[in-house]
Amino acid sequence: MNLKRVVVYKGRYSQTGTATLARFSGLPFEGKDESFEGIVNLTKKGPILGVLPIWNSHEGEIKKTGLFKELFEQNIKFEDIWPARIKFQCLGKNSIEGKTIKSIVSVFVAETQCSKFLSRLGKPSFLGKNSTPEAFEEFQSNLNMQAVLKVPGRFDKSIFFQIEKDASNPYNFTTFTLFGNVDSSRWRGKKWGALTNRLTPKENNLIGVEMPIPQPSLSDEQNELFDEIYGQSDNLDRLPRVIFIFDKNEVECGLLIEMSKKYIVAGPLQEDGSFTNKRDLGETKTAYKEEVFSFLRKEFSTALKGDFIKHVGTRTCFFSCPTFNIMTHGFNAEIVEPVVRLIIFKYFQLIDNNLPCTKKQKAIFNKYKKQYLKEGPKFIRFKTI
């Protein structure tokens, strides 16, 4: 069966709708009253794709979507993953101009993503809604609601005034995914409809690993796992990438790994009881590493100035080594950092063992070679942005 519908959370005027329009210009899609769970359930029933946010640089995993849980239970598959800058325009009613703002409404996640701006306002009472369109409706209808954080756009200046053009925190971006049911990976050619050229041919596989949360460092078994992941490749840039680390529960975490179809693996990763493999979690045309670095160069170029970079949000973090095209989004920085530190160390080992790489990658190896040989993974000093 061919693709019938694409359902986007809260439609074209939501943050998700804005990101979808930018990603798939001209794509017809729908979405209004469906909940996160409702969109996931729709995709399970037939040739329907959904678009939802999965992670934010300040909020972390968007747990209300339940997408990582559904993905690792192998009920859905990711077909595209991309980052988008998130801006919140703050409007007030003309009647309160010049007064202290005591109440503000927006989508739930805006309280975290605009935390610095809200602090500057004196931390007004915040009312969270399920989407920015719902928040704007509340702002219009509730006489006691003084301000709103919404998707940037035109507004009626006879009723409202702009308090802040962009109230979001620094480096505020969200990662979105286009996803389908478990059969979507079997679609070929024109079955993708209007998305055929945007989603095919598929160049990358997504796999997952569930393992105990490192306490406080990786176990011998976990070190062996990464030895196996990075054990076979003909070029440094075709190595697998751990793009997301999320907390499944209090004792386990999940790793979403992106792997080029050109990467050769002798067989499935061997489970040893301490971790579980999740194969075939999706396929993408464009690697997320390419998407996120292209995005950051355009929107937040200062985030790439440094050899080893760390960003810590309210409930999240990301770690990066731009020269190696490593970008890992995570939750608790103290848990995620040892994993990324080990990954970067593995890259140094592979270059040391003469794996082909670029001149820039060889240069960063030579820059830190003495420290790498002397200190092991501890040689890495992350620059906080």
Secondary structure, DSSP 8 states (H G I E B T S, - for coil): ----EEEETT-TTSHHHHHHHHHSTT---B-SS--HHHHHHHHHHSSEEEEEEEEETTTEE-GGG-HHHHHHTTSEEEEEEEEEE---EEEEEGGGTTS---EEEEETTHHHHTHHHHHHTT--EEEEESSHHHHHHHHHH-TT--EEEE-S----TTTEEEEES--S-TT-EEEEEEEEETTGGG--GGGGGGGHHHH-S--EEEEEEEEE--SSS--HHHHHHHHHHTS--SSGGGS-EEEEEEESSSSEEEEEEEEETT---SSS----SS-EEEEEEEEESS-HHHHHHHHHHHH-GGGG-SSSEEEE-SS-EEEEEGGGTEEEEES-HHHHHHHHHHHHHHHHHHHHTT----HHHHHHHHHHHHHHHHHGGGG---EE-
